[in-house]
Amino acid sequence: MGHHNEVQAKSQAQYEYDRHHNAVHMKKQVVNFAIMIFLTFLAFAVVVADFSPYLIKPFILLLAGIQVVLQLYSFMHMDDKNGHHIGVISTYVWSGAMIIFPVFLAFVTIIWW
């Protein structure tokens, strides 16, 4: 029942390429994580500063929307061009966003006005 799998060693050039690619990818994730921490800090700062609720709620929703996009593209690897079927997945995600945004806007309008 065993399968014969050949193991091929990576060439030095492939090893260096993979190492550089992983370093760039990790740097991008760390930067995106720092941006999300900063956006969260901004949300808390606006609430603590006791601004008008008419400013706080839309501002926090805007920050949340920015964080969703950052998480989709960095931590869910939607920015990878080498992923399988990334165009289909991206289409589904953005189609869902286009459907849910008007629904969310309608609920917000009903609740706030």
C-alpha positions, 0 to 999 in steps of 0.5 A: 500500500505504500506509495513511492514518493521521490524527494527532490532537494531544492537548488540554492537559487530556489532556496534563496527565492523561497527565503526572500519570498517568505521574508517579504510576506512576513514583513507585510503581515507584521506591517498589516498587523501594526496598522490594525492595532493602530486602527483599534487604538484610534477607535478606542481614542475616539470613544475615550475623547467623548466625541459626538455619537454621530461621529463615533459610530460612522468612524468606528464602522469605517475603521472596521471596514478597513480592517475587514479588507486588510484581513481579507487581503493579508491574513486570508492570503487573497493577495497571493497571485499563486493561489488556486482559484483565487479569482473565483474566491475573490469574486465570491467575497466581493459579490457577497460584500456588494450584497451585504452592504446595501442590507447593512445600510438598510438596517442601519437606516431603519435603526438610526432613523 
